[in-house]
Amino acid sequence: MTRKPMLESGKTLLAKAERRLGHLAIPGILRWIGAFQLLVWGLSNLDPHYLEYLLFDRSEILRGQVWRLFSFVFVPVNDSVIWVLVGTMFLWFISDSLENAWDSFRTNLFVLATVLCMAIAGLFPVPGLLSGFFAPFLFDSIMFLAFAALFPNQVIMLMLIIPVKAKWLGLANGALLLATAVAAPVLFLTIGCAMLPWLLVFLPGFFSDVRRSSDNATRRLAFQQSVKASDSDAFHTCEGCGKTDVSDPDLEFRVTASGEELCADCIATRTGGEAPSS
């Protein structure tokens, strides 16, 4: 099966799923996650041990604390009140942007698929795959990468003062994840699994854009070559401006007394009215 039929089949399945399950979608799901991050930050200031019950912990999950499979997304990645507020507002902005582009159901599907893939990776019997604050950081990073892929030219105020386009911040974010995986190879599995939904959504579009650009370049080159071939078949060519009887079929050409073949326009400007020879 070629890529295009596969994409069409995927869109059809997604449309069917939305018709059947769309009513289960949570509007503004990332807004809710951002609000819970703010709430968790407040509770953690009252009791620092509160966060320990939300972070992903494989051993505790196997003991029955199944909420840890998803509760890590509610953990804020910063403990400063200013940056927690900024992070919450930015996550709300991302939520609205994704839902405007995808609608609530598809945004829910992307968020839940990302959490599921992260949880599956974290359940592998390998220490440190999804421990501590790396899990919420990775989740927030992937949500931003989705935003940056959909709105690459959206300007973001870095540190609240520096305007930077989302695509450059997205590339920096991706580079940071890659550097993290290189520094700790065990995290390749976690990051790779977590990125699967993102790759499934955006890689086909990337390849389509590359193929479209390649096709456009091929057509442009073929057109230029056809123009050159047509000009080489011309009977008359102006030695002044390069026009031919092919490119300008209504233009008159004459041979001057000095032996130059010029078009009527160039005769008036270059020969000063010199009479052409027959």
Buried (B, 14 or more C-beta within 10 A) or exposed (E): EEEEEEEEEEEEEEEEEBEEEBEEBBEBBBBBBBBBBBEBBEEBEEEEEBBEEBBBBBEBBEEEBEEBBBBBBBBBBBEEEEBBEBBBEBBBBBBBBBBEBBBBBBBBBBBBBBBBBBBBBBBBEEEEBBBBBBBBBBBBBBBBBBBBBBBBEBEBEEEEEEEBBBBEBBBEBBEEBEEBBEEEEEBBBBBEBBBBBBEEBBEBEEEEEEEEEEEEEEEEEEEEEEEEEEBEEBEBBBBBBEBBBBBBEEBEBBBBEEEBBBBBBBBEEBBEEBEBEE
